[in-house]
Amino acid sequence: MIYARITGTGSYLPPTTLSNIDLMARGIDTTDEWIVERTGIRSRHIADAGQQASDLALAASLKAVEAADIPAEKIDLIILATSTPDYVFPSTACLLQAKLGVSGAAAFDVQAVCSGFAYALAVAEKFIRSGSHQCALVVGAEVFSRILDWNDRGTCVLFGDGAGAVILEASNEPGVLASVLHADGSHHRILEVPGNVSGGKVVGQPFVKMDGPAVFKFAVKVLAEVAQEVLNQAGMDTGAIDWLIPHQANIRIIQSTAKKLGLPMDKVVTTVEQHGNTSAASIPLALDSAVRSGRIKRGEVLMLEGVGGGFTWGAVLLKF
């Protein structure tokens, strides 16, 4: 039987940081205490003007390739999750492929906002399990700072930029154990960027719009449900989870989800304090952080899960 197993992880954060104090200095009507109490966020990374999503993705991907100890030419599938692509087209995955200096592999973007990495990983696993592909580069990369209204304290304090990547290879040993993906487009109004480009002009609103309380309520509900669903699919229970790696949206959402699952916070990987919400990049960023710090070890069972605009949500259970 063919399995799909993560053999390398990588991440990248732009060097420029923006603390809550920095936001106050910009004249945003908030305080460090207000942000920390409601979100757990103290700082976030912001891409420089010349950095695009593909640049962040490249830096993270090179680290993942190095960790997996493979030549980049071995990659035969690239799936990149982003809501902030470099261009309308070509896909950011194709631009990343060019920057990696490889060609021929299938490459495409996935757009599921903050659930994007879970979606991309689940799709890549199915390509590998089918036998059609052997080595996938799966990336989440975002420059959310480009789509924020810096006068809206309800959104601009939440998000940051970054990228995370994994190499997923065919293996005889179990890796991805189960995955579950969902969406419900009827909830799109509570989190969206309701704009597009037409005739060379922006039509609608090009900034993130969010109903915070509604998002919080929805997220806590579906994250707990999808975690249980993926465990059921794998024939396992919460006691089998060594680490929960959730989308890093808000510490209160993370804490509520862990509580519903009966998991102590010392089994939860959190990076939201220093990264903010990096959307599709947040799960692979948190994963790589925990791997490189030595917290996550080979053979441990990980639960990855996310929820994002669409509304989309999903979970992947895997043996690292």
C-alpha positions as CSV (number, residue, x, y, z in Angstrom):
1,M,0.0,0.0,0.0
2,I,1.2,3.5,-0.8
3,Y,1.1,6.1,2.0
4,A,2.0,9.8,2.0
5,R,4.4,11.0,4.6
6,I,5.9,14.4,5.5
7,T,9.7,14.1,5.1
8,G,10.7,17.8,5.5
9,T,9.3,21.1,6.8
10,G,10.3,24.7,6.3
11,S,9.1,28.2,7.1
12,Y,9.9,31.8,6.5
13,L,8.9,35.1,8.2
14,P,9.7,38.5,6.8
15,P,12.3,40.3,9.0
16,T,10.1,43.3,9.6
17,T,8.0,43.0,12.7
18,L,5.1,45.1,13.8
19,S,4.2,45.0,17.5
20,N,1.0,46.1,19.2
21,I,2.9,49.2,20.5
22,D,4.0,49.9,16.9
23,L,0.3,49.8,15.8
24,M,-0.6,52.3,18.5
25,A,2.3,54.6,17.3
26,R,0.6,54.5,13.9
27,G,-2.4,56.1,15.4
28,I,-4.7,53.0,15.5
29,D,-7.2,53.3,18.3
30,T,-6.2,50.3,20.4
31,T,-3.9,49.2,23.2
32,D,-1.5,46.3,23.7
33,E,-3.7,45.0,26.6
34,W,-6.9,45.2,24.4
35,I,-5.3,43.1,21.6
36,V,-3.6,40.6,23.8
37,E,-6.7,40.0,25.9
38,R,-8.9,39.4,22.9
39,T,-6.5,37.6,20.5
40,G,-3.3,36.6,22.3
41,I,-1.3,38.5,19.6
42,R,1.6,40.7,20.6
43,S,3.4,41.0,17.3
44,R,3.3,40.1,13.6
45,H,5.7,40.0,10.6
46,I,5.1,42.3,7.6
47,A,6.5,41.7,4.1
48,D,8.7,44.4,2.6
49,A,7.3,46.3,-0.4
50,G,9.2,44.2,-2.8
51,Q,8.3,40.8,-1.3
52,Q,5.5,38.8,-2.9
53,A,3.9,35.5,-1.7
54,S,6.1,33.5,-4.1
55,D,9.2,35.0,-2.5
56,L,8.1,34.0,1.0
57,A,7.1,30.6,-0.4
58,L,10.5,30.1,-2.0
59,A,12.4,30.7,1.2
60,A,10.1,28.3,3.1
61,S,10.3,25.7,0.3
62,L,14.1,25.7,0.2
63,K,14.2,24.9,3.9
64,A,11.7,22.1,3.5
65,V,13.7,20.6,0.5
66,E,16.9,20.8,2.6
67,A,15.2,19.1,5.6
68,A,13.8,16.3,3.4
69,D,17.3,15.9,1.9
70,I,16.1,15.7,-1.7
71,P,17.0,17.6,-4.9
72,A,14.3,20.0,-5.9
73,E,14.1,18.2,-9.3
74,K,12.5,15.3,-7.5
75,I,9.3,17.3,-6.8
76,D,6.6,16.3,-9.3
77,L,3.7,18.2,-7.7
78,I,3.5,21.7,-6.3
79,I,0.3,22.9,-4.5
80,L,0.4,26.4,-3.0
81,A,-2.4,27.7,-0.7
82,T,-2.8,31.4,-0.7
83,S,-5.4,34.2,-0.7
84,T,-2.9,36.8,-1.7
85,P,-1.4,35.6,-4.9
86,D,1.3,37.5,-6.8
87,Y,-0.9,38.0,-9.9
88,V,-4.3,37.3,-11.2
89,F,-2.5,34.6,-13.2
90,P,-0.3,32.7,-13.6
91,S,-0.7,30.9,-10.3
92,T,1.7,31.6,-7.5
93,A,2.6,27.9,-7.6
94,C,3.9,28.3,-11.2
95,L,5.9,31.4,-10.2
96,L,7.4,29.4,-7.2
97,Q,8.3,26.6,-9.6
98,A,10.2,29.0,-11.8
99,K,12.1,30.4,-8.8
100,L,13.0,26.9,-7.6
101,G,14.5,26.3,-11.0
102,V,12.5,23.2,-11.8
103,S,9.9,22.5,-14.5
104,G,7.5,19.9,-15.7
105,A,5.8,19.1,-12.4
106,A,2.1,19.9,-12.0
107,A,1.7,23.2,-10.1
108,F,-1.5,25.0,-9.0
109,D,-2.9,27.2,-6.3
110,V,-5.6,26.3,-3.8
111,Q,-7.8,29.1,-2.4
112,A,-9.5,28.2,0.8
113,V,-8.2,31.1,2.9
114,C,-7.2,30.1,6.4
115,S,-8.1,26.4,5.7
116,G,-5.9,26.5,2.6
117,F,-3.0,24.4,3.9
118,A,-5.3,21.7,5.2
119,Y,-7.0,21.6,1.8
120,A,-3.7,21.5,-0.1
121,L,-2.2,18.8,2.1
122,A,-5.3,16.6,1.7
123,V,-5.3,17.1,-2.1
124,A,-1.6,16.3,-2.3
125,E,-2.0,13.1,-0.2
126,K,-4.6,11.9,-2.6
127,F,-2.4,12.4,-5.6
128,I,0.3,10.4,-3.9
129,R,-2.0,7.6,-2.7
130,S,-3.3,7.2,-6.2
131,G,0.2,6.4,-7.4
132,S,0.3,9.2,-10.0
133,H,2.8,11.3,-8.1
134,Q,5.7,10.6,-5.8
135,C,6.9,13.8,-4.2
136,A,4.8,16.9,-3.5
137,L,5.8,20.4,-2.3
138,V,2.8,21.7,-0.3
139,V,3.0,25.4,0.7
140,G,1.0,28.0,2.5
141,A,2.1,31.6,1.8
142,E,0.4,34.9,2.5
143,V,1.0,38.7,2.4
144,F,-2.2,39.6,4.2
145,S,-0.8,43.0,5.0
146,R,-1.7,44.1,1.4
147,I,-5.4,43.5,1.9
148,L,-5.8,45.2,5.4
149,D,-7.5,48.5,6.1
150,W,-5.0,49.9,8.6
151,N,-7.8,52.1,10.1
152,D,-9.9,49.1,11.0
153,R,-8.7,47.9,14.4
154,G,-11.1,44.9,14.2
155,T,-9.0,43.4,11.4
156,C,-5.6,45.1,11.0
157,V,-4.4,43.9,14.5
158,L,-5.0,40.3,13.6
159,F,-3.1,39.4,10.5
160,G,0.6,38.9,9.5
161,D,2.7,37.7,6.6
162,G,4.7,34.5,6.3
163,A,5.0,31.1,4.6
164,G,5.4,27.5,5.6
165,A,6.1,24.4,3.5
166,V,6.3,20.6,3.7
167,I,7.6,17.9,1.4
168,L,5.2,15.0,1.2
169,E,6.6,11.8,-0.3
170,A,5.3,8.4,-1.2
171,S,6.2,5.9,1.5
172,N,5.6,2.3,2.7
173,E,5.1,3.7,6.2
174,P,1.8,5.4,7.3
175,G,1.9,9.2,7.2
176,V,-1.4,11.0,6.5
177,L,-4.0,8.8,8.3
178,A,-7.2,10.7,7.5
179,S,-8.4,14.0,6.2
180,V,-11.8,15.8,6.2
181,L,-12.7,18.9,4.2
182,H,-15.9,21.0,4.4
183,A,-17.3,24.3,3.1
184,D,-20.5,26.3,3.4
185,G,-20.6,29.3,1.1
186,S,-23.8,30.7,2.8
187,H,-21.5,32.1,5.5
188,H,-19.3,34.1,3.2
189,R,-20.5,37.5,4.5
190,I,-19.0,37.1,7.9
191,L,-15.4,37.0,6.5
192,E,-14.5,38.2,3.1
193,V,-12.7,40.6,0.8
194,P,-15.6,41.6,-1.3
195,G,-13.8,43.1,-4.3
196,N,-12.3,42.3,-7.7
197,V,-10.6,44.0,-10.6
198,S,-12.6,44.9,-13.7
199,G,-11.6,47.2,-16.5
200,G,-8.4,48.1,-14.7
201,K,-10.2,49.3,-11.6
202,V,-11.0,47.8,-8.2
203,V,-14.7,47.0,-7.9
204,G,-16.1,46.6,-4.4
205,Q,-14.0,46.6,-1.3
206,P,-10.3,45.4,-1.6
207,F,-9.9,44.9,2.2
208,V,-10.7,42.2,4.7
209,K,-14.2,42.6,6.2
210,M,-15.1,40.5,9.3
211,D,-17.9,40.0,11.8
212,G,-15.6,39.0,14.7
213,P,-18.2,37.5,17.1
214,A,-19.9,35.5,14.3
215,V,-16.5,34.1,13.1
216,F,-15.5,33.1,16.7
217,K,-18.8,31.2,17.3
218,F,-18.6,29.4,13.9
219,A,-14.9,28.6,14.2
220,V,-15.1,27.0,17.7
221,K,-18.1,24.9,16.6
222,V,-16.7,23.5,13.4
223,L,-13.1,23.0,14.6
224,A,-14.2,20.7,17.4
225,E,-16.6,18.9,15.0
226,V,-14.1,18.3,12.2
227,A,-11.4,17.1,14.7
228,Q,-13.7,14.4,16.0
229,E,-14.8,13.6,12.4
230,V,-11.2,12.9,11.3
231,L,-10.5,10.9,14.4
232,N,-13.5,8.8,13.7
233,Q,-12.4,8.3,10.1
234,A,-9.0,7.0,11.3
235,G,-10.6,4.8,14.0
236,M,-8.8,6.7,16.8
237,D,-9.7,8.9,19.8
238,T,-8.3,12.1,21.2
239,G,-6.0,10.2,23.5
240,A,-4.0,9.3,20.4
241,I,-3.1,12.9,19.6
242,D,0.4,13.9,20.6
243,W,0.1,17.4,19.2
244,L,-2.8,19.6,18.0
245,I,-1.6,22.2,15.5
246,P,-4.5,24.5,14.8
247,H,-4.8,27.5,12.5
248,Q,-3.4,30.4,14.5
249,A,-6.3,32.8,14.3
250,N,-7.0,33.7,17.9
251,I,-5.8,32.2,21.2
252,R,-9.3,32.1,22.6
253,I,-10.5,30.0,19.6
254,I,-7.5,27.7,20.1
255,Q,-8.1,27.3,23.8
256,S,-11.9,26.7,23.3
257,T,-11.2,24.0,20.7
258,A,-8.6,22.3,22.9
259,K,-11.0,22.3,25.8
260,K,-13.8,20.8,23.7
261,L,-11.4,18.0,22.6
262,G,-10.2,17.4,26.2
263,L,-6.6,18.3,25.3
264,P,-4.4,20.2,27.7
265,M,-2.7,23.3,26.2
266,D,0.7,21.8,26.7
267,K,-0.3,19.5,23.8
268,V,-1.2,22.4,21.5
269,V,1.3,24.2,19.3
270,T,0.8,28.0,19.4
271,T,2.6,30.7,17.5
272,V,-0.1,33.3,17.3
273,E,1.5,35.5,19.9
274,Q,4.5,36.4,17.7
275,H,3.1,35.6,14.2
276,G,-0.5,36.8,14.3
277,N,-2.9,35.2,11.9
278,T,-1.0,34.2,8.8
279,S,-4.0,32.5,7.2
280,A,-2.9,29.6,5.0
281,A,0.7,29.9,6.2
282,S,-0.2,29.5,9.9
283,I,-0.4,25.7,10.2
284,P,2.8,24.9,8.4
285,L,4.6,27.8,10.2
286,A,3.5,26.4,13.5
287,L,4.4,22.8,12.4
288,D,7.9,23.8,11.3
289,S,8.5,25.9,14.5
290,A,7.7,22.9,16.7
291,V,9.7,20.4,14.6
292,R,12.8,22.6,14.6
293,S,12.5,23.3,18.3
294,G,12.5,19.5,19.0
295,R,9.0,19.4,20.5
296,I,7.6,17.3,17.7
297,K,9.4,14.0,17.1
298,R,9.2,11.3,14.5
299,G,6.4,8.8,15.1
300,E,4.1,11.2,16.9
301,V,0.5,11.7,15.9
302,L,-0.4,15.3,14.8
303,M,-3.8,16.8,14.3
304,L,-3.8,19.8,11.8
305,E,-6.9,21.8,11.4
306,G,-8.1,25.1,10.1
307,V,-11.1,27.3,9.4
308,G,-11.4,30.2,7.1
309,G,-13.4,32.5,4.9
310,G,-15.7,30.7,2.5
311,F,-16.6,29.4,4.9
312,T,-14.2,26.5,4.7
313,W,-12.8,24.1,7.3
314,G,-10.9,20.9,7.5
315,A,-8.5,18.7,9.4
316,V,-5.7,16.3,8.6
317,L,-4.5,13.6,11.0
318,L,-1.0,12.3,10.4
319,K,1.8,10.3,11.9
320,F,4.9,12.4,11.6
